[in-house]
């Protein structure tokens, strides 16, 4: 009931805000579910105990229990290995545009699939995220499926927000990035059942990959030719060495992929099944050429420097969306680099689970800058022209998608859209607001006072972080110019804090 009361308050706030604020226009090709989904009438044609939702509804029935998230063995660094074993499943998806959805309705999707628990640190939470791979009846061949109007594809991520008590961080950040950049994964809220048990509010997320009809737009690879379009993920060390590469920056020790998290490793995501050794060497060399140009004394030269290899606007926008949201896994983890044949390298966002000061083990102060110290950006920011473009772009975005009133309104409208689904989610997972429950500690955030005790506190925490972030970036964005002062040498020992 308390979440229902909050939803009513939010709806009133949205109406009042709309009277004094005109929403920023959205791209024609970006679907914002909370804004564009049709309003549905109250459903009264069934008993109260029948599950009924205005959101899309996913029903997953597995052939056998979903394997545990971890194996009972450790890697060379003493970390427990992730369990990526998949099991067969039948997935039904209900998505009426005009009426509420029920498990007794006729599904718009009724397909076989393989499924497993996905994620890295999020695997330990009670509410799991899942990787879904739709299959044809042979359970081997991929089956492309469209979910709520998104591009048909066989692979989908089903994100279960648990640490993020607002439920909306990923939804907001992906959609902001989708408005700002050429591409960001499309997303849809749904509610889900697993083997007859309600498991809460989930977010269906496109995986950043090649698709002939959408997602990352690059030319299809030809395994007979070494030169190829590609997508590379930068993340933790992969257990699959066949597609792992080592570029100039790593084998020359300019960029170290060591440390506790073992981050900064390159893994080819596309081409995948048809990847040849020649193509692997081409991709490795192509990225290395960019890095050699960036780390050379000719770094700023139009023809011999980094500008000849990357789409600078993409790198500017990627920096700003991750810096603005305090998403500091970017560049070492959860980063996608892609290049179409005949075009320049671009970046794609991924994973905002910990955005806006939601890292477990430390506070991420809104009064900071960090990504300018990471990976390629530590050298890009030595070029005054690059800094000029970052600062100019920031001020442009402050008039639109980084506008505080727009963002607060976006949050309120999203909460209003979710409405009673928030109640149902926390009827299932509400104990996560408690410090301990049944002897288990649920204060994942440290220091412990950062953990919200109810939904209202969680939303207020998100809003306060955004407000403080805007104040700091408005006042200090020009400090980035300290990184590009004239120098005979491109020393990396520049100011670490701003």
C-alpha positions in Angstrom: 0.0 0.0 0.0 2.8 2.5 0.8 4.2 2.1 -2.7 0.7 2.7 -4.1 0.4 5.9 -2.1 3.8 7.0 -3.5 2.6 6.3 -7.0 -0.4 8.5 -6.5 1.8 11.3 -5.2 4.2 10.9 -8.2 1.3 11.1 -10.7 0.1 14.4 -9.2 3.7 15.7 -9.2 4.1 14.7 -12.9 0.9 16.6 -13.8 2.0 19.7 -12.0 5.5 19.5 -13.4 4.2 19.1 -16.9 2.3 22.4 -16.6 5.6 24.3 -16.2 8.0 22.1 -18.1 8.0 21.0 -21.7 9.6 17.6 -22.3 12.7 17.3 -24.4 11.9 15.9 -27.8 12.9 12.3 -28.2 14.4 10.6 -31.2 11.9 9.1 -33.6 13.6 5.7 -33.3 13.9 5.6 -29.5 10.9 4.1 -27.7 10.5 5.3 -24.1 8.1 2.7 -22.7 6.7 4.9 -19.9 5.9 7.7 -22.3 4.7 5.8 -25.3 2.9 2.7 -24.0 -0.8 3.0 -24.3 -2.8 3.6 -21.1 -4.9 0.5 -20.3 -8.3 0.4 -18.6 -8.7 -1.2 -15.2 -9.2 -4.9 -15.6 -12.3 -6.2 -13.7 -13.2 -9.4 -15.6 -11.5 -11.9 -13.2 -11.1 -12.8 -9.6 -8.8 -10.7 -7.4 -6.3 -13.6 -7.0 -5.6 -13.7 -10.8 -2.3 -12.1 -11.6 -2.9 -9.0 -13.7 -0.4 -6.5 -14.9 -0.3 -3.5 -17.3 3.3 -4.4 -18.0 4.5 -7.1 -20.5 4.6 -10.4 -18.7 7.2 -13.2 -19.1 6.6 -16.7 -17.9 9.7 -19.0 -17.8 9.4 -22.7 -17.3 12.7 -24.6 -17.2 13.2 -28.3 -18.1 15.2 -28.7 -14.9 16.4 -26.3 -12.1 18.4 -23.3 -13.2 22.1 -24.1 -12.2 23.6 -22.3 -9.2 25.4 -19.0 -10.1 28.8 -20.2 -9.1 31.0 -23.3 -9.5 32.7 -25.0 -6.6 36.2 -24.3 -8.0 38.4 -21.2 -8.1 40.5 -19.5 -10.8 44.2 -18.7 -10.5 43.4 -15.6 -8.4 41.3 -17.4 -5.9 38.0 -16.1 -7.3 35.0 -18.6 -7.4 34.3 -19.2 -11.1 30.9 -18.3 -12.6 28.7 -21.2 -13.6 27.6 -20.6 -17.2 25.8 -23.9 -17.7 22.5 -23.4 -19.5 19.2 -25.4 -19.3 16.3 -25.7 -21.7 13.2 -23.7 -21.1 9.9 -22.7 -22.6 9.3 -18.9 -22.5 5.9 -17.4 -22.9 5.6 -13.6 -23.4 2.3 -11.7 -23.0 2.1 -8.2 -24.3 -1.3 -6.8 -25.2 -1.1 -3.2 -26.4 -4.6 -2.3 -25.1 -5.4 -4.7 -22.3 -3.7 -6.0 -19.1 -1.7 -9.2 -19.3 -2.5 -12.5 -17.5 -0.9 -15.9 -17.5 -4.1 -17.4 -18.9 -4.0 -15.1 -22.0 -2.7 -16.2 -25.4 1.0 -15.4 -25.5 2.5 -13.3 -28.4 5.7 -15.4 -28.0 5.8 -19.1 -27.0 9.2 -20.4 -27.8 11.9 -22.8 -26.6 15.1 -21.3 -25.2 18.3 -21.9 -23.2 18.7 -19.9 -20.0 21.2 -19.3 -17.3 22.0 -16.8 -14.5 24.0 -13.9 -15.9 26.1 -11.0 -14.4 29.2 -10.7 -12.4 28.9 -9.2 -8.9 25.1 -9.2 -9.2 25.0 -13.0 -9.2 25.1 -13.2 -5.5 21.8 -11.3 -5.0 18.6 -13.2 -4.3 16.9 -11.8 -7.4 18.9 -13.1 -10.3 19.4 -11.7 -13.8 19.2 -14.2 -16.7 20.7 -14.7 -20.2 18.1 -16.0 -22.6 19.0 -17.6 -26.0 15.9 -18.5 -28.0 16.2 -21.7 -30.0 14.3 -23.6 -32.6 12.9 -27.0 -31.7 16.3 -28.6 -32.2 17.6 -26.5 -29.3 20.7 -25.8 -31.3 19.7 -23.3 -34.0 19.0 -19.7 -32.8 15.5 -18.4 -33.2 15.1 -14.6 -33.6 12.3 -13.3 -31.5 10.9 -9.8 -31.1 10.0 -8.6 -27.6 7.7 -5.6 -27.3 8.6 -4.2 -30.7 12.4 -4.5 -30.3 14.5 -5.9 -33.1 14.1 -9.7 -33.4 17.1 -11.5 -32.1 17.9 -14.8 -30.4 19.8 -13.4 -27.4 18.4 -11.2 -24.6 19.5 -10.1 -21.2 16.8 -10.1 -18.4 18.0 -7.7 -15.8 16.6 -8.1 -12.3 17.2 -4.9 -10.3 17.8 -5.8 -6.6 20.6 -3.7 -5.3 19.0 -0.7 -7.1 15.9 -0.3 -4.9 14.5 2.3 -7.3 14.3 -0.4 -10.0 14.9 2.3 -12.7 18.6 3.1 -12.9 19.3 1.0 -15.9 16.1 2.0 -17.7 16.9 5.7 -17.3 20.5 5.5 -18.2 20.1 3.3 -21.3 17.4 5.6 -22.6 19.5 8.7 -22.0 22.4 7.1 -23.8 20.1 6.1 -26.6 19.1 9.7 -27.1 22.6 11.0 -27.0 24.6 8.3 -28.9 24.2 6.5 -32.2 23.1 3.4 -30.4 22.4 2.2 -26.9 20.6 -1.1 -26.0 16.8 -0.8 -26.1 15.0 -1.8 -22.9 11.5 -2.7 -21.8 10.1 -3.3 -18.3 8.2 -6.5 -17.6 7.1 -8.7 -14.7 8.2 -12.2 -14.6 7.4 -15.7 -13.3 9.9 -18.5 -13.1 8.6 -22.1 -12.7 5.3 -20.8 -11.4 6.8 -18.4 -8.9 6.5 -14.6 -9.2 10.0 -13.1 -9.4 9.3 -9.4 -9.7 9.9 -6.4 -12.0 12.5 -7.0 -14.6 14.1 -5.1 -17.5 14.5 -6.8 -20.9 17.7 -5.5 -22.5 19.1 -5.9 -26.0 22.6 -7.3 -26.0 25.1 -5.1 -27.9 25.7 -7.3 -30.9 25.4 -7.4 -34.7 21.9 -7.8 -36.2 21.1 -7.3 -39.8 17.9 -5.4 -38.9 19.0 -3.4 -35.9 21.1 -3.2 -32.7 24.7 -2.3 -33.6 24.7 -1.4 -37.3 27.7 -2.8 -39.0 28.3 -4.7 -42.2 28.0 -8.5 -42.0 31.3 -10.3 -41.8 32.6 -12.4 -44.6 34.8 -15.3 -43.3 36.6 -15.5 -46.6 38.1 -12.0 -46.0 40.3 -10.9 -43.2 39.2 -7.3 -43.2 35.9 -7.3 -41.2 33.5 -5.2 -39.2 33.8 -6.1 -35.5 32.6 -5.7 -32.0 35.0 -6.0 -29.1 34.1 -6.1 -25.4 36.5 -4.8 -22.8 35.8 -6.5 -19.5 37.2 -9.1 -17.1 39.5 -11.9 -18.3 37.5 -14.3 -20.4 37.6 -18.1 -19.8 37.4 -18.4 -23.7 40.9 -17.7 -25.1 39.9 -18.3 -28.7 38.6 -14.7 -29.2 40.8 -12.9 -26.7 43.3 -10.4 -28.1 46.2 -8.3 -26.8 46.6 -4.9 -28.4 49.5 -2.5 -28.4 48.4 -0.7 -25.2 48.4 -3.9 -23.2 51.5 -5.7 -24.5 53.5 -2.4 -24.2 52.3 -2.0 -20.6 50.7 1.4 -21.3 47.4 0.0 -20.1 47.7 -2.7 -17.5 45.0 -5.3 -17.1 46.0 -6.5 -13.7 44.7 -6.0 -10.2 42.1 -7.6 -8.1 39.3 -7.2 -10.6 41.4 -8.3 -13.6 39.8 -5.7 -15.8 40.7 -4.2 -19.2 40.8 -7.4 -21.3 39.7 -7.4 -24.9 37.4 -10.1 -26.2 36.0 -10.3 -29.8 32.2 -10.5 -29.6 31.6 -10.3 -33.4 32.5 -12.1 -35.6 32.0 -15.1 -33.3 31.2 -18.5 -34.7 32.8 -17.7 -38.0 35.8 -15.8 -36.6 39.0 -16.8 -38.5 42.6 -16.4 -37.3 43.2 -13.8 -40.1 40.2 -11.8 -38.9 41.4 -12.0 -35.3 44.8 -10.7 -36.3 43.2 -7.9 -38.3 41.1 -6.7 -35.4 44.1 -6.8 -33.0 46.2 -4.8 -35.5 43.4 -2.3 -36.2 42.9 -1.4 -32.6 46.7 -1.3 -32.1 47.0 1.2 -35.0 44.6 3.5 -33.2 46.5 3.1 -29.9 49.9 3.7 -31.5 48.6 6.9 -33.0 47.1 8.0 -29.8 50.2 7.4 -27.7 52.6 9.0 -30.3 53.9 12.5 -30.5 51.6 13.0 -33.5 48.5 12.2 -31.4 46.6 15.4 -32.4 47.5 15.3 -36.1 44.5 15.1 -38.3 45.9 12.5 -40.6 48.4 10.6 -38.4 46.8 11.0 -35.0 43.8 9.4 -33.2 41.2 11.3 -35.2 42.0 9.2 -38.3 40.7 6.1 -36.4 37.9 7.0 -34.1 34.5 8.7 -34.3 35.4 11.5 -31.9 31.8 12.4 -31.2 31.1 8.9 -30.1 34.0 9.0 -27.6 32.9 12.4 -26.3 29.3 11.2 -25.7 30.5 7.9 -24.2 32.6 9.9 -21.7 29.9 12.3 -20.8 27.0 9.8 -20.3 29.2 7.6 -18.0 30.9 10.5 -16.2 27.5 12.2 -15.6 26.0 9.0 -14.2 29.2 8.2 -12.2 29.4 4.9 -14.0 33.0 4.2 -13.3 33.0 0.6 -14.5 33.2 2.1 -18.0 36.4 1.6 -20.0 37.8 -1.2 -17.8 34.6 -3.2 -17.6 31.3 -3.4 -19.5 32.6 -1.5 -22.5 31.9 -2.2 -26.2 34.0 -0.9 -29.1 32.8 -1.4 -32.6 33.8 -0.5 -36.1 32.0 -0.9 -39.4 34.1 -1.4 -42.5 34.8 2.0 -44.0 33.8 3.8 -40.8 35.6 4.8 -37.7 35.6 3.2 -34.2 32.6 3.9 -31.9 31.7 3.0 -28.3 28.6 1.5 -26.9 27.4 1.7 -23.3 26.6 -1.3 -21.1 25.6 -1.9 -17.5 24.5 1.0 -15.3 23.8 -1.2 -12.2 26.0 0.9 -10.0 25.3 4.3 -11.5 24.7 7.4 -9.5 26.7 6.4 -6.4 25.5 2.7 -6.1 28.8 0.9 -5.9 28.7 -1.5 -3.0 32.0 -1.0 -1.2 32.7 2.8 -1.5 31.0 6.1 -1.9 31.3 7.7 -5.3 31.0 11.3 -4.6 29.1 13.5 -7.1 31.9 16.0 -6.6 34.5 14.3 -8.7 35.8 13.5 -12.2 37.4 10.1 -12.9 37.1 8.7 -16.4 39.6 11.2 -17.8 42.2 9.1 -16.0 41.1 5.8 -17.6 42.5 3.9 -20.6 42.4 5.8 -23.9 40.9 8.9 -22.2 44.0 9.6 -20.2 45.6 10.5 -23.6 42.6 11.9 -25.4 42.3 14.6 -22.7 45.9 15.8 -23.5 44.4 17.2 -26.8 42.8 20.6 -26.2 40.5 20.1 -29.2 39.1 17.0 -27.5 38.6 18.8 -24.3 36.9 21.7 -26.2 34.4 19.2 -27.7 33.7 17.6 -24.3 33.0 20.9 -22.6 30.9 22.2 -25.5 28.9 19.0 -25.7 28.3 19.0 -22.0 26.8 22.5 -22.1 24.6 21.4 -25.0 23.3 18.4 -23.1 22.6 20.5 -20.0 19.9 22.2 -22.1 18.3 18.9 -22.9 19.0 15.4 -21.5 21.1 16.6 -18.6 18.5 19.2 -17.7 17.7 18.7 -14.0 14.0 19.3 -14.4 13.8 16.9 -17.4 15.5 14.2 -15.4 13.4 14.6 -12.2 10.3 14.6 -14.4 11.6 11.5 -16.2 12.1 9.7 -12.9 8.6 10.6 -11.6 6.9 9.6 -14.9 8.7 6.2 -14.9 7.6 5.5 -11.3 4.1 6.5 -12.1 4.1 4.2 -15.1 5.3 1.2 -13.0 2.6 2.0 -10.4 1.3 -1.2 -8.8 4.1 -3.3 -10.2 6.4 -1.6 -7.6 4.0 -2.9 -4.9 4.1 -6.4 -6.2 7.9 -6.4 -6.6 8.4 -5.5 -3.0 5.8 -7.9 -1.7 8.3 -10.4 -3.0 11.6 -8.6 -2.3 10.7 -6.1 0.4 12.9 -7.7 3.0 15.9 -6.4 1.0 15.2 -3.0 2.7 16.0 -4.6 6.1 19.5 -4.7 7.5 19.3 -8.4 8.1 16.6 -10.9 7.3 16.6 -14.6 8.4 20.2 -14.2 9.5 21.4 -12.8 6.2 22.8 -9.3 5.9 21.2 -7.2 3.2 23.1 -4.0 3.8 25.2 -4.4 0.7 26.2 -0.7 0.5 29.1 0.5 2.6 29.1 2.6 4.7 25.9 1.0 5.9 24.0 4.2 6.3 23.9 4.4 2.5 21.3 1.6 2.4 17.8 3.0 2.0 15.1 1.6 4.3 12.1 2.1 2.0 11.3 3.0 -1.6 10.8 6.7 -0.9 14.4 6.9 0.5 15.8 5.1 -2.5 14.2 7.5 -4.9 15.3 10.5 -2.9 18.8 9.2 -2.8 18.9 8.9 -6.6 17.4 12.4 -7.1 19.8 14.0 -4.6 22.8 12.4 -6.4 21.7 13.8 -9.7 21.2 17.3 -8.3 24.6 17.3 -6.6 26.2 15.9 -9.8 24.8 18.7 -11.9 26.0 21.4 -9.5 29.5 19.9 -9.5 29.9 19.4 -13.2 28.5 22.9 -14.0 31.1 24.4 -11.7 34.0 22.3 -12.5 33.8 21.0 -16.1 36.4 23.6 -17.2 38.9 22.0 -14.9 39.4 19.3 -17.6 41.5 21.9 -19.4 44.2 21.3 -16.8 44.9 18.0 -18.5 45.8 19.5 -21.9 48.3 22.3 -21.0 51.2 22.7 -23.4 54.0 20.3 -22.8 57.0 18.9 -24.7 56.2 15.4 -23.4 52.9 13.5 -22.9 53.5 12.6 -19.3 50.8 10.4 -17.7 51.6 11.8 -14.3 49.0 14.5 -14.4 46.6 15.6 -11.7 44.6 12.6 -10.4 41.9 14.5 -8.6 39.8 17.5 -9.6 
